[in-house]
């Protein structure tokens, strides 16, 4: 049997099968922000940056000078330190003093960050302001060890994490309760879903407060009863049941042989003939040696044997408007494997019989 992942993207009329509005939309202005910083990891066991990584030496010398220690950078040899980039995500509504997880990635030629400790590193946002400070021991979840004759490695030793390793120093203000108009942005574009969601919101609020702008966005005027209580408004409408529509789509991953089909995929009437052609090539060398004590030479003659076998093609007719289950049974009838499905779907699409978007990853 063919193993096909069937992704059912559309739920039908029953409310128990519908999705919640808050699982489909984002509120404009309520989002996370990316933070980044440059830091130094110390305490490595000879696996840090080499002498060719000049910026690591410069960073360590500058750090020591800030502590009042004068050193000659030409005499500094570092093996236990590494330059890293530190990244984190600042979630919405975060407050001062809360902790964030950070990711530490080597940018030099360090072999491993195992056992290292990140020194105090400011994390900046796109505006250049410092929003968090990171410091602490690095957790790799792996290791790397080796000698002159070989080495062994588990996971990726030059990238690690520090759970709760950053402390928030600056907040990103979001004034939801002061807003009189909200914009709800759907994660997937579909005019039907947006129009249906606006109708359901207006029915719940007993008025024309929600207006669809395009295939992704709804503008929501805050009713007078909810002025100053926008959080309560979002909490209530977030639980409204919506039946989302998704365009018919077939996704093919050629690297793994995975085929994912949506519920709305339809195929026009088409005939599919499928057969396998296998070619086997064997090569060997025939060696002819002269008799002993003769003046002859050894002759090597290559010999190639080619066998080709083509299975009889099986033809199946796929009727117009078939469902996913019928399509799977029809493809099973011709003995198609997941790899064969990739070629079959591409051929059906080229023939104009596949009424869906074909996405090849």
N, C-alpha and C positions, 0 to 999 in steps of 0.2 A: 504493500500500500504506500501511496505517496504521502509524505509528511508535509502538509501545507499549513502554515499559520494563517488562520482566518481571523482578521481583525474586524470585528463588528463595531463600526463607528456610529451607527445610528440606532437609537432605541425607539420602539414604537409607542403607541398611544398610552399604555398604562403608566400612571404617575409613578408607580414604584420603580419603573425602569428609567425614569427621566433623570437627567443630571441636575445638580444644584447650580444656580446662577453663579455663586462664588467660585465654583470649580471651572467656570468657563471664561471669566473676565478678570481683568486687572483694573484697579481704580487709578486713573491718571494722577501722577504726583506721588503715589505710594509705591516706592520701588527701592531696591537696594543700590548701593554705590560701591565701586571698586576702589580699593586702597593698595598702594604699593610703596615700598621703601627699600633702601640699600643698606645692608648690614654686614657684620663680620661674625663668623662662627669660629670659636676658639675651643681648645681642648681636644683636638683631633689627634689620633695616634699615628702621626706621620703620613696621613692621607690627605693633607690640605693642598693648597695651591703651590705650584713650583715657583722657582725663581723667575721664570719668564713672565709670570703674571704680575706685572709692575703695579697695577692699581691696588692689588691686595697689600703689597709692601707699603705703598703710599698711604693707604687708609690706616694701617696699623701705626705707622709713624705719626700721622696727624693725631690719632687718638691718644698716643702716649704723650705727645706734646701738650695736649689739653689737660693732661694730668700732671704737667710740670716736669716731664721726663725728657731730657734732650738725648737724641740718638742720631747716629749717622746712618742714613737710609742705605748707603752703599755697603754697609756691613751687616744689614739685616737679612737673615736667612730664615724663611718661614716654611715650616712643614706641618705645623699644628693649627694653622688658621686658614680660612677660606672666605672669599667674598661671595655673598649671596644676595639674591633678590627676595624680598619678603612680600607676600601678597595676602590680602584678606578681603572679605566682603562685609560691608557695613549695612546691616539690614535696616528697614524703616522702623521708626519709633524707638530706636535704641537710645539709651540714656547713659550719662556719664557714670563711669565705674563698672559698667557691664563688660564682660569679657568676650572676646572673639577668637575663633580658631584661625591660625595662620599657616600658610604654606611657605616653606623655605626651599629655595632652588639655587644650586651652585651656578655661577656664571664664569668661573675660571676653569682650571684643569685639575680640580680636586678629584681624588679617586672615590672618596666616601665621606659622608657627614656623620657617620656613626659615632656616637658618644660625644658629639659636639654640643656647645651651648651658644645660643644666639645672644649677642650683646644688645644692649638697649638700642632699639631701632625705631625712629619715628615713621609712621605710615601716613602718607599724604593722599589727598583726593585729587581729582582733575583740576581743582582750583588752586592747588599748591599748598593748601592749609593742612596742618597736622590734625588728624582726627583720632589717632590711636597710637599707643606706644607698645612695642612688642619686645619680649625678652623671655628666655627660658631654655630648658634642655629640649633637644630635638628627638622626636620619635620617628624612626625610619620604617619599622615593620619589615625589615630585611637586613641583610648583611653582605659584606664582600670581603673575601680573604684569599690570599694566594702567595705564591713564592716564585722562584726563578723558573720552575718547571711547569707551573699551571696555576689556575685560580678557580674559585667557585664564587658564585654570586646568586643571591636571592632577592627578588624584586629590584627596585631601582635605588641604589645607595646614595645618589646625589640629590635626591628630593625627599624632604621630610615634612612633618607637621608638628605643630605645638598646640595641643588642645587647650583652649582658654589662654593662649599665650599673649594676647594683646588686650590692653585695657583702654576703653573708650575715653577720650579726653574732650571731644567736641561733638555736639549733637547736630543733626540735620533737622531743622524745625519743619514740621508738617502741621498746618493749622486746619484740620478737617472741620471742626465744629463751627468755624467762621465762614465756611463756604456756602454760597447760595446755589451754585450750579456744580454738578459733578459730571465727569466724562468716564463712561465705562467702556473699556477696550477689550473686545473679544480676542482670544488667542488664535482663533482660526477665522478666516474670512468666509462669510456666507450671508447673503442678503436675507434668506428665509429665516435663519436663526435669529438674526438681529431684529427683524420685524416681529417675529413671534415673541421674543423676549420683551420688546417694548410694549406689546399688547398686554402681556401678563403683568408687567410692572404697573401699567396704568390701571388695570383691573383691580390690583391689590390696593393701590393708593386712591382709587375712586376719582381719577381725574387725569387729564392729558399732561402728565409731568415728564414722561419719557419720550424722546424724539429720536428716531434713527437718523444718523447723519450719512453713513455709508455702509459698506458691507462688514465693517468691523466695530464701529463706534456708536454709542448711544449717549445723548446728552440728557441728563436728569436734573430737573429743577427741584430743589429741596422744598417740599410742602411747608406751609407755615407751621403746622403742628410739629415739624421736625427741625425747625430752625434752632441752632445751638445744640442739636442732638443728632448730628449726622452719623455718629458711630452707631446709634440705635437703628437709624434708617438702613444703613448698609448691612447690619446684622439681620434685620428682618427680611429685606429683599434678597439677601444672599442665600436664603433657604428656599426661595421659590423654585419650583420644578420646571425645567426647560427641556424640550425635546430638540436636541441639536441636529442640524443637517450637515452632512459632510459630502463634498464632491466624490463621485466615483473615482477610485484610484487603485492602481495595482503597483505595488512597490517590490522591486526585484533587487536583491543583494547578490551580485555575481560572485563575491568573494566567499560567501558561505553557502550559496545555493538556496537562500531563503526567499520564498514568495509570499507576500502578504496582500490579501485582497479585501476591499471594503464591501459592505453589504449591498451597496447600490451598483456594483459592477454588473453590466449587462453585455451580452454578446449577440450580434446579429447572426443569422443563419449562415454557417460556414462549414466546409468539409476540411478535416485535418487528417493528413496522411503522415504517419510517423514510422520511420525505420532506422535501424542502426547500421552503420558501416564501420567495420573494424579492420585495421591494416596492421599486420605484424611483420616486422623486418628483423631477420637474423643474419648476423655476419660472423664468419669464421675464416681463419687463415689455414690454407693447405701448405704444408712445408714439405719440400722435396729435397732430401739430402743425398749427396753423391756417395758412392761406395768408399770404404776406407782406402787410404793411400792413392786416391785418384786425384786428378787435377781439376775435377769439377767444382762447381760452386753451389751453395745452398740457395734454392729458389723458393720464395714465399709468394703464393698465389692467393689473393683475397677472393672469397666466395660469398655471395649475397643471396639469401633466400627470402622472397617476399610472398606473403599469403594475404589475400584480401577476402573478407567475408561480409556480405551484406544481407541482413535479415529482411524477410518479406515485410513490406510496409503494411500497416493496419490503418484502415480508413474509418473515421467516425464522423458523423454529421452532428453538429451542435445546432440545435434549433434556436430560433430568434427569441430573445428575452429570457434566456434561462437564468436561474438563480445560481448562487455560489455552489450549493450542494449538487445541483445538476451538472454544473461545469466541472466540478471535481470528479464526479462519477464518469463523465465523458472522457476526461484526460486519463483517468485510471484505466479506462478501456483500451487505450493505445499503449499502456505500459510506460508512460512518461515518468522519468525521474525528476527531482527538483532541478537538476541542470538542464534537462530537456525542456522543462516548463519555460525557462528563460527564452530559449529560441522559439518555442511555440507562441508565447505571448507576443514577442516582438514581430513574428510573422503575421499573427492575427491583427495586430495594430497596423502593420504596413498594408494589410488587405482592406483596412477601413471597417473591420467588423467588430473591433473592441470599442465599446461605448464607455470609455473610462480613460483617465489620465495614466500614462505609463511612466513610472519613475524608476530609473536605473541608478542604483547607488554604487 
